[in-house]
């Protein structure tokens, strides 16, 4: 006697619809550091359990379930190895997505998805419905969660920084303003590409408090001005180049347009000034694109959205900016803009 759907389409649908189960399994194995413990080669479950602090029977069952979709591989009933998929859970590789896997299972995300129908039926942001206030207010009241959020964003940006700087070519500019630039990792790397360039790190005061060690580590402290402020309310600095990295997708079109207009005002009439928007460019329907899933995150948690190339062009034009590059679709990229007359 067989159980469960035998049709391949139904099997796939059941996997996709029950993805919360698989997400929980992967999160647990990621949090236990199993991929790191297997980096040197296959090991028995008893050793993995001792190394990770897990219950041996529970760990074996989690690994068996994960092996059914290619995440880890059972070499025997009690011995497991890494697979190319599981390799992405390691913490010591350049292309690791471990931080994002852990972030995907954070209460701020999964509780928002639990209230997805609240948003889908016009009730507004699911996050606010679940937590009783907007994300930024919630994080401010929970320093541990705010540190986790900032740490995840930092890890993601560090992985993308080299390719983004190659596309941006910051050595062209004498002054660079990173608006909402976190602790200054990206700005520091940009300034290292031109020894005489100067930078402005514009951020919320509490975030700037952690910037000094980062700037000192990169040897650029004396070339960076720290500017505490709200980019929707306080004057933006004058610079040759502006960076908005992972900022605009947090906001709906009207708020994103307001911020872009404020940057355009700061650029004044300097035709050589540039704005670099580091974001996803969402592809068309019926094609795989991780940005389509991030778009739902933005809708539920932040109230923002991911955007297609056409949507980006329209948003820029409305703020008096022109896109001067043709960025790739379906991944994080650099959109370079210049001021329109």
TAQUIRA-V857738 format. One record per pair of residues at least 4 apart in sequence whose ideal C-beta (glycine too) atoms are under 6 Angstrom apart, sorted by the first residue. I is the first residue (numbers start at 1). J is the second residue. Records with the same first field share a line. If there is no record, write none. Layout:
I: J  J
//
This chain:
5: 10  11
13: 17
14: 18
19: 23
25: 62  65  66
27: 105
28: 62
29: 34  62
30: 89  98  101  102
32: 52  54
33: 52
34: 48
35: 86  89  90
36: 90  91
37: 48  51
38: 82
39: 90
42: 75  79  81
43: 47  48
44: 78  79
45: 49  56  59  60  78
46: 56
48: 52
49: 54  56  59
54: 59
63: 72  80
66: 71  72
67: 72  73  74
70: 83  85
71: 85  86
72: 80  83  86
73: 81  83
74: 80
75: 79  81
82: 86  87
88: 97
89: 98
90: 96
91: 96  98
97: 101
99: 152  155
103: 152
104: 109
107: 111
111: 130
112: 126  127  300  301
115: 126  129  130
116: 120  126
117: 121
118: 123  126  129
119: 126  300
125: 303
126: 300
127: 131  135  301
128: 134
131: 138
133: 137  138
135: 301
139: 145  146  149
160: 164  332
161: 186  189
164: 278  334
167: 334
168: 276  334
170: 190  193
171: 193  194
173: 240  241
174: 197  240
175: 198  239  240
176: 190  199  239  241
177: 200  237  239  242
178: 187  201  243
179: 202  231  244
180: 231  247
181: 187  201  203
183: 210  211  214
184: 188  201  211  214  215
185: 214
187: 199  201
188: 215  218  220
191: 197  199  220  223
198: 223
199: 224
200: 225  227  237
201: 224  226
202: 227
203: 207  208
205: 228
208: 226  228
211: 215
215: 220  221  224
216: 221
220: 224
227: 237
229: 234
230: 234
236: 262  266
240: 273
241: 274
242: 263  275
243: 276
244: 248  277
245: 278
248: 256
249: 279  298  304  306
250: 302  304
251: 255  256  304
252: 303
253: 257
257: 318  319
260: 319
261: 319
263: 275
264: 319  320  321  339
267: 273  339
274: 336  338
275: 337
276: 334  336
277: 335
278: 334
280: 291  306  332
281: 309  327  329  333
282: 291  306  308
283: 287  289  329  330
289: 330
291: 306
294: 306
295: 305  306
297: 301
298: 302  304  305
307: 311  312
313: 323
316: 321  323  337
320: 340
321: 337
322: 338  340
323: 335  337
324: 336  338
325: 336
327: 333  335
328: 333
//
